[in-house]
């Protein structure tokens, strides 16, 4: 069942229609990721509900390198590697079942925006800088 629904959204026109139904009138248009995420979360919640659970959780990876480069951040000039965090949200299966795709998309957008801030990524970099001495003391080398 889930695979059949996932395959339904593989054509360009399907993605366009999904984005339209995931966008609320008078607000910005949902991104492809937001629309597909909301659609999948709604589908997953049905499977979770069928198995007897009452909550369904979804997680999104959020890339942060471009957010860190906005202010010509000098700490990022010598940094090699990914700058990624994740956002997690849990809702009841009933709430997901009774919400429109546009309403779920708003939750997806708000959840990812909570962590997609420069301050959040700067805190991660600061934590890494503070804790690298401890890692080196435990045998980790740069």
C-alpha positions in Angstrom: 0.0 0.0 0.0 2.7 2.5 1.0 4.9 1.6 -2.0 1.9 2.2 -4.3 1.3 5.6 -2.9 5.0 6.6 -3.0 5.1 5.6 -6.7 2.1 7.8 -7.4 4.2 10.9 -6.8 7.1 10.3 -9.0 6.0 12.2 -12.1 6.6 16.0 -12.4 2.9 16.7 -12.7 2.2 14.7 -9.6 4.8 16.6 -7.6 3.2 19.9 -8.9 -0.3 18.7 -7.8 1.0 17.6 -4.4 2.7 21.0 -3.8 -0.6 22.7 -4.7 -2.6 20.6 -2.3 0.1 21.1 0.4 0.1 24.9 0.0 -2.4 27.0 1.9 -4.2 29.8 0.2 -2.6 33.2 1.0 0.6 31.7 2.2 3.9 30.8 0.5 3.9 27.8 -1.7 5.1 24.6 -0.1 8.5 23.3 -1.2 8.8 19.9 -2.8 10.5 18.5 0.3 7.8 19.9 2.6 5.0 18.6 0.4 6.5 15.1 0.0 7.4 14.9 3.7 3.8 15.9 4.7 2.4 13.3 2.3 4.7 10.5 3.5 4.1 11.4 7.2 0.4 11.1 6.6 0.9 7.8 4.9 3.2 6.5 7.7 0.8 7.5 10.3 -1.8 5.2 8.8 0.6 2.3 9.0 1.6 3.2 12.6 -2.1 3.5 13.6 -2.8 0.1 12.0 -0.1 -1.4 14.2 -1.7 0.0 17.3 0.5 3.0 18.1 -1.1 6.3 18.7 1.9 8.6 17.9 4.0 9.0 14.7 7.3 10.7 14.5 9.1 12.2 11.5 12.6 13.6 11.2 14.3 15.8 8.7 18.0 16.5 8.0 18.8 20.2 7.8 21.9 21.4 6.0 23.7 24.3 7.7 26.8 25.2 5.8 25.2 27.9 3.7 23.5 29.3 6.7 26.9 29.6 8.4 28.5 31.3 5.4 25.9 34.2 5.4 28.1 36.5 7.5 31.4 35.5 6.0 31.9 33.4 9.2 35.7 33.0 9.7 35.3 29.8 11.7 33.9 28.1 8.6 36.8 29.0 6.3 39.0 26.3 7.7 36.3 23.8 8.4 36.1 20.6 6.3 33.0 18.5 6.6 29.3 18.6 6.8 27.3 20.9 8.9 24.0 19.0 9.4 21.5 18.9 12.2 18.0 17.3 12.4 14.6 18.3 13.3 12.1 15.9 14.9 8.3 16.2 15.4 5.8 13.8 16.8 2.0 14.0 16.4 -0.8 11.7 17.2 -2.0 9.4 14.4 -5.5 10.8 14.9 -4.3 14.4 14.4 -2.3 13.4 11.3 -5.3 11.5 9.9 -7.7 14.5 10.5 -5.4 17.2 9.3 -5.2 18.4 5.7 -2.0 18.0 3.7 -1.6 21.8 3.9 -1.9 21.8 7.7 0.7 19.0 8.0 3.0 20.9 5.6 2.8 23.9 7.9 4.0 21.7 10.8 6.8 20.4 8.7 7.9 23.9 7.7 7.7 25.2 11.3 9.7 22.2 12.6 12.6 22.5 10.2 12.7 26.3 10.6 13.2 25.9 14.3 16.7 24.4 13.8 17.5 26.1 10.5 18.9 29.2 12.1 22.5 30.4 12.1 22.5 30.6 15.9 21.7 26.9 16.2 24.6 25.9 13.8 26.9 28.4 15.5 26.2 26.6 18.9 27.0 23.3 17.3 30.4 24.7 16.0 31.1 26.2 19.4 30.4 22.9 21.1 32.7 21.1 18.7 35.5 23.6 19.4 35.0 23.3 23.2 35.0 19.5 23.1 37.8 18.8 20.6 40.4 19.0 23.4 38.6 16.2 25.3 38.5 14.1 22.1 42.3 14.6 21.5 43.0 13.6 25.1 41.1 10.4 24.4 43.2 9.5 21.4 41.3 11.2 18.6 43.7 13.0 16.3 43.0 15.8 13.8 
